[in-house]
Amino acid sequence: MAKGKGQKLYSRKGFTLIEMIFAMTIMSLVAMIIAYAFHLGTDAWKRGERETGETQKLRVLSGLFYQQLKSAYPYQIDIDDGKAVFFEGESDSITFVTTLTDSSFGGFKWVRYSFKNGTLLYKEGLLPDKEWDEETEGKEKVVDTDLGSIEFSFYSADEEEWSESWDFGEYLPGAIKIKISHFQPFTVSIPVGLRESEDTNNEEST
């Protein structure tokens, strides 16, 4: 009996080479799946962080544009032996007059935004100023960098259509549409009572 039991214990076998290879293959596959899942999770986290940053940037820029354009004013200037409202726009730039100024100064100021090589630039000046046409050119401040794109378009209430440019004329556009990078464009409407120019608060007072 004791001999039989000893032979039974001695005859038990370990893992075969095939079983070892099979087990190692499974472990390798599990390790690859875990590594791939970790990689996907890291990418998703980075993408989420990037999208959060871009969304925050959009919120700040849209708030800035909205606040200033809502305060746009049909300020008159002398141009080409006549009068025109100080507002000019292209698909990549916009220049206008706003009542949103320093409380210690009051009055009006002109502002200009332009988009060049992924960078949003800004410049401003106080009014009245007979040298405004020279002041709008030159050194500008950087508002933000690494922007995919910024596009402006302008709505004419008279023609009931959008255009990619707006020249100095008799009135402000009815609305300005702004598209920043891949986000949906947003529209800033100009109040009807502020679109047409008046004879007061113009360059004649200078």
C-alpha positions as CSV (number, residue, x, y, z in Angstrom):
1,M,0.0,0.0,0.0
2,A,2.7,2.5,0.9
3,K,4.7,1.6,-2.2
4,G,1.6,2.1,-4.3
5,K,1.1,5.6,-2.9
6,G,4.7,6.5,-3.4
7,Q,4.6,5.5,-7.0
8,K,1.3,7.5,-7.5
9,L,2.9,10.7,-6.1
10,Y,6.1,10.2,-8.1
11,S,4.2,9.7,-11.3
12,R,2.5,13.2,-11.2
13,K,3.7,15.4,-14.1
14,G,4.6,19.2,-14.2
15,F,3.8,21.7,-17.0
16,T,4.7,20.7,-20.5
17,L,6.6,23.0,-22.9
18,I,3.4,23.6,-24.9
19,E,1.5,24.6,-21.8
20,M,4.2,27.0,-20.7
21,I,4.2,28.6,-24.2
22,F,0.4,28.9,-24.2
23,A,0.4,30.5,-20.7
24,M,3.1,33.0,-21.7
25,T,1.2,33.9,-24.8
26,I,-1.9,34.6,-22.8
27,M,0.0,36.7,-20.3
28,S,1.6,38.7,-23.2
29,L,-1.9,39.3,-24.7
30,V,-3.3,40.5,-21.4
31,A,-0.3,42.8,-20.9
32,M,-0.8,44.2,-24.5
33,I,-4.5,44.8,-23.8
34,I,-3.8,46.6,-20.5
35,A,-1.1,48.7,-22.2
36,Y,-3.4,49.6,-25.1
37,A,-6.2,50.5,-22.7
38,F,-3.8,52.7,-20.7
39,H,-2.7,54.4,-23.9
40,L,-6.3,55.0,-24.9
41,G,-7.1,56.4,-21.5
42,T,-4.1,58.7,-21.6
43,D,-5.0,60.0,-25.1
44,A,-8.6,60.6,-24.0
45,W,-7.4,62.5,-21.0
46,K,-5.1,64.7,-23.1
47,R,-7.8,65.3,-25.6
48,G,-10.2,66.2,-22.9
49,E,-7.7,68.7,-21.4
50,R,-7.1,70.2,-24.8
51,E,-10.8,70.5,-25.6
52,T,-11.4,72.1,-22.2
53,G,-8.7,74.6,-22.8
54,E,-10.0,75.5,-26.3
55,T,-13.6,75.8,-24.9
56,Q,-12.3,78.1,-22.2
57,K,-10.4,80.2,-24.8
58,L,-13.6,80.4,-27.0
59,R,-15.6,81.6,-24.0
60,V,-13.1,84.4,-23.2
61,L,-12.8,85.6,-26.8
62,S,-16.5,85.4,-27.5
63,G,-17.2,87.4,-24.4
64,L,-14.6,90.0,-25.4
65,F,-16.1,90.4,-28.9
66,Y,-19.6,90.4,-27.7
67,Q,-19.1,93.0,-25.0
68,Q,-17.3,95.5,-27.3
69,L,-19.4,95.0,-30.4
70,K,-22.6,95.4,-28.4
71,S,-21.2,98.8,-27.4
72,A,-20.4,99.7,-31.0
73,Y,-21.3,103.3,-32.0
74,P,-21.9,104.9,-35.4
75,Y,-19.1,107.5,-34.9
76,Q,-18.7,109.8,-37.9
77,I,-15.3,110.6,-39.4
78,D,-14.2,112.7,-42.3
79,I,-13.1,110.5,-45.2
80,D,-12.8,111.3,-49.0
81,D,-14.3,114.8,-48.7
82,G,-17.3,113.4,-46.9
83,K,-18.6,111.7,-43.7
84,A,-18.7,108.0,-43.0
85,V,-19.4,105.8,-40.0
86,F,-16.1,104.5,-38.5
87,F,-16.5,100.8,-39.2
88,E,-14.5,98.6,-41.5
89,G,-14.3,94.9,-41.7
90,E,-12.6,92.1,-43.7
91,S,-12.8,88.3,-43.2
92,D,-9.6,88.5,-41.0
93,S,-9.9,91.9,-39.4
94,I,-12.4,94.4,-37.9
95,T,-12.2,98.0,-36.9
96,F,-14.9,99.9,-35.1
97,V,-15.8,102.5,-32.4
98,T,-17.0,101.5,-29.0
99,T,-18.4,103.4,-26.0
100,L,-16.7,100.8,-23.8
101,T,-13.9,102.9,-22.5
102,D,-12.0,103.6,-19.2
103,S,-14.4,105.2,-16.7
104,S,-11.9,107.9,-16.0
105,F,-11.9,109.0,-19.6
106,G,-15.4,108.3,-20.9
107,G,-16.3,109.1,-24.5
108,F,-15.3,106.8,-27.4
109,K,-12.4,104.7,-28.5
110,W,-11.6,102.9,-31.7
111,V,-10.5,99.2,-31.6
112,R,-9.0,97.0,-34.2
113,Y,-8.7,93.2,-34.2
114,S,-6.7,91.4,-36.9
115,F,-5.8,87.7,-37.3
116,K,-2.4,86.9,-38.7
117,N,-0.6,83.5,-38.8
118,G,-2.6,81.9,-36.0
119,T,-2.4,85.0,-33.8
120,L,-5.1,87.4,-32.8
121,L,-3.8,91.0,-32.6
122,Y,-5.4,94.1,-31.0
123,K,-5.0,97.8,-31.1
124,E,-7.0,100.8,-29.8
125,G,-7.0,104.5,-29.6
126,L,-9.0,107.3,-28.1
127,L,-11.3,109.6,-30.0
128,P,-11.6,112.2,-31.3
129,D,-8.3,111.8,-33.2
130,K,-7.6,113.3,-36.6
131,E,-4.6,110.9,-37.0
132,W,-6.7,107.7,-36.6
133,D,-5.9,106.4,-40.1
134,E,-2.2,106.4,-39.2
135,E,-2.7,105.1,-35.6
136,T,-4.6,102.0,-36.8
137,E,-1.5,100.8,-38.5
138,G,1.7,99.8,-36.7
139,K,2.5,97.8,-33.5
140,E,-0.3,95.7,-32.1
141,K,-0.8,93.8,-28.9
142,V,-1.1,90.0,-28.9
143,V,-4.5,88.8,-27.6
144,D,-4.0,85.1,-28.1
145,T,-1.8,82.7,-30.1
146,D,-2.1,79.2,-31.6
147,L,-5.6,79.8,-32.9
148,G,-6.7,77.7,-35.8
149,S,-8.6,80.5,-37.5
150,I,-10.9,83.5,-37.0
151,E,-13.3,84.7,-39.6
152,F,-15.6,87.7,-39.6
153,S,-18.7,88.3,-41.8
154,F,-21.1,91.2,-41.8
155,Y,-24.9,91.4,-42.3
156,S,-26.5,94.2,-44.3
157,A,-30.1,94.8,-43.1
158,D,-30.8,96.7,-46.3
159,E,-29.6,94.0,-48.7
160,E,-30.6,91.2,-46.2
161,E,-27.4,89.2,-46.9
162,W,-24.0,88.4,-45.4
163,S,-20.7,89.6,-46.9
164,E,-17.0,89.0,-46.1
165,S,-16.2,92.7,-46.0
166,W,-17.7,96.0,-44.9
167,D,-16.4,99.4,-46.0
168,F,-16.8,102.8,-44.3
169,G,-20.4,103.8,-45.1
170,E,-23.5,105.5,-43.7
171,Y,-24.4,102.9,-41.1
172,L,-23.2,99.9,-39.0
173,P,-23.8,96.4,-40.1
174,G,-26.9,94.8,-38.6
175,A,-24.9,92.0,-37.2
176,I,-21.4,90.5,-37.1
177,K,-20.8,86.8,-37.3
178,I,-17.6,85.4,-35.8
179,K,-16.2,81.9,-36.3
180,I,-13.3,80.8,-34.1
181,S,-11.4,77.7,-35.2
182,H,-13.7,74.6,-35.5
183,F,-16.4,75.9,-33.1
184,Q,-19.8,76.9,-34.3
185,P,-19.9,80.6,-35.3
186,F,-21.7,83.1,-33.0
187,T,-23.5,86.3,-34.0
188,V,-23.5,89.7,-32.3
189,S,-26.5,91.9,-33.3
190,I,-26.2,95.6,-33.4
191,P,-29.3,97.4,-31.9
192,V,-31.3,99.1,-34.6
193,G,-31.2,102.5,-32.9
194,L,-27.4,102.5,-33.1
195,R,-26.8,101.6,-36.7
196,E,-27.3,104.9,-38.4
197,S,-24.9,107.8,-38.0
198,E,-25.9,111.1,-36.4
199,D,-24.5,114.6,-36.6
200,T,-23.5,114.6,-32.9
201,N,-20.4,113.2,-31.3
202,N,-18.5,113.2,-34.6
203,E,-15.2,114.5,-35.9
204,E,-16.6,118.0,-36.3
205,S,-16.2,118.5,-32.6
206,T,-12.4,118.2,-32.8
